[in-house]
Amino acid sequence: MLYVVATPIGDVNEISLRALDLLKSAEIIICESTKEASRLLRAHGIAGKTYELLNEHTLPEEVKALSELCASQNVALVSDCGTPGFCDPGASLVKLCRQKKIPVKSVLGASALMGLLSLSGERLDQFVFRGFLPAETEARRKALQELQKERRPLVLMDTPYRLKKTLGDLREFFPRRRALLALNLSQEEERILEGTPEKLLEQLPYDKAEFMILLYAE
């Protein structure tokens, strides 16, 4: 059995009681990094766990081996933060387990996406989730040009060190679109900013932060 366990996106206490019970009872914890996973478990008094790695460097044959563990044992899949499989390498294991008819269950928890939408103050009956833009310059510009055609609200994210670059890209491609920027959700350093990309750059309190951006509809 594979349990897809959502973990906190900031505050370590932002985790469900069910998730803690499953992490305590799981025979194996599959994680992106043992450093982050063990830090979370220690914060909740959980120790002595067996860890396996699944990240962007994991090879297909290694994912297959992990799926075989899921077929015979109770396994918890976690990411460094948030929900495994959502813009996350865990999706490959979930897919393979489903193909092999290995039971997969979701253990819901904190969601940066839902947090962002809830902070908008607007009813959004539909939106386009674009997620991570390409890192390579030409592919990134092409993706942004395609997004310019979209009139519905857009949700974008990227790695913390691309925060200023992403806002600079939005200033170029969406100079008049109003945006909501969520920084470090559920952490002490949480900041919520709103305005055009130019205004957001002027108000930006950090050069690097966990972030998601909602571009409102035109």
N, C-alpha and C positions, 0 to 999 in steps of 0.2 A: 504494500500500500504506500502511495506517495501522498503526503500532505503538503500542499502549497501554502506556506505560513507567512502571512504579512507581518513585517516587523516595523518598529517605529521609524518615522522619517526624521525625527528630531529627538524629542523628549523620550527617554528610555521607558517611562511609565505608560506611554501611549501604545499599549499592547493588550490584547484581550486575554481574559482568564483562560479561555479555551486554548489559545495559542501557547500560553505558559504550560498548561497541562500536557499538551502534545509535545512540546520541546523537552519536558521532563521525562516523558515516557518513550520518546523516539529512540530507537536503537542506533540510528545513524543520522547525523545532521549534514546535509549537503549545502555548502555555502560558497560565496564568491571569495571570501578571505577568512581564514581562521581568526585573524586579529579582530575583525569587526564582530564576527559571530560569538566568539568567546567573551568579548567585552560585554555584549548584550546579556548573554547567559549569566555571567558573573554578577551583573547588576541585579539579577533576580534570584541569586543563590543557586544557580544550576551549574554543576561541574561534572567532570569525569565523562565527558561525551566523546564519541568517535566522530571525527570530521572527515568529509570527502570534499574535494574542490570541484566547482563547476563555474568557470568564468570564460572570458573571451578567448583564452588560450587553450581551452579544453578541446581535444580532438574528437572526431566522430566515434572512433572506437572506444574512447574513454566514456563518452556519453552512453554508449551501449552497455558498458560494464556497470555504470551507475544504474541503468534501468534494470539490470539483472538483480541488483541489490534490492530495488524496490519490489521486485516480484516475490522476494522471500522474506523481507523484513519490513518493519514499520519505519519509514524514512520521512524526515522533515526537510523540505527544501526552503531555504531562506536566501534573501539577497542582502547586500550591505545595508540597505534601507528600503522600506516600501514593500511592494508586492512582487514576488518572483514571477518572471514571465512577462512582465509589463515593461517593454523597452529594456529587456534583461536577458542574459544568456540562458536563464532557466527554461525559457520556452522550448528549447530543443529537447530537454528531458521530458517535459510534459507531453510534447507531441509524440515522442517515441513510446512512452508508457501507454498512451491512449491507443496507439497503433498496435501494441502488444496486448491490449485488453487488460493492462494492469490498472487497478482502481486508482483514481486520482481524485482527491477531495480538496476543496478550497477552504482555507481558514482566514476569513476576511479580517481586515484591520485598517489602519490609517492609510489614506490615499491623498497624495499631493494633488492629483487631478481634481478630485472632488472638493478638496480644500480650496483650491484656486477658484473653481466655479462658484462655490458658496460665498466667497468673499466679493464677488463681482457686484452684488446688489441688483443684478438684472436677471430676469427670467430668460434662460437660454434653452429653448426647446430643441435646438440643434446646433452643432458646431463641428468643425473639422479638426481632428487631432493629427497634427503633423509630426509631433515628437521631435526627435533629434534631426537637425539639418546635417547634410554631409559636411565633413571636415575639409575636404579638398576644395580649393577656391573655385574652380570652374564648375564643379558639380553643385556646389553650394549656391552660386549665383544663378544657375539654371533652375534649381529648386525654388529659389525666391521669386524668380520671374514667373514661374508657373503659379505660385501662390498669389501673385498680384491679380490673377484672373478671378480668384475666389472672393465672393462677397459675404459669405457667412463668417461668423466668428472663427478665429484660428487659435489653436493652442500649440505653443512651441516650447521646447526645452533644449538644454544642451549641458555640457559639462561645466562645472563651476568656473574654470579658468577662461571660458569663452563668453562670460557674461557681458563684458564691455564690447567684445567683437559682435555678439548677436545684436545688441542694442544699436551698434553702429550700422549693421546691415539693415535693420528695420528703419533706421533714420533715412537710409538711402532709398529703400524700396517701398516703404510705407510711411512717408513723412507726415501725412495728415491723419493717419489712423490713430484713434485713441486706444491706449493699451493699459492693462493691469499687470503689474509686475509683483510677483510674490517671491520674497527672498527668505531663505532659511525657515521654512514653515515649521511651526511647533517648537522652535528653539528660542532661547533667550534673545538671540539677535534677529528675530523675525521682523521684517519690514514689509509693508504693503504700499506700493507707490502706484499712482495713476496719472496718465497724461500722454502726450505724444512721445515718440521715441527720443526726440531732442530734449524734452523736459525730463524724461526719466534719466537720461545721461547726466543732466545737470544736478539732479537730486540724489544720484546714486551714492549710498553711504559706504559701499564696499567695492573693491576691485574684483573680488572673487567671492562667490556665494552659490549655494544650491538655489536654483531658480526655475520658475515656470512663468510663461508670458501668455496672457490672453489678449489677442487683438480683437477689439469689438467689430461688429459688422459695420460696413460703410453705410 
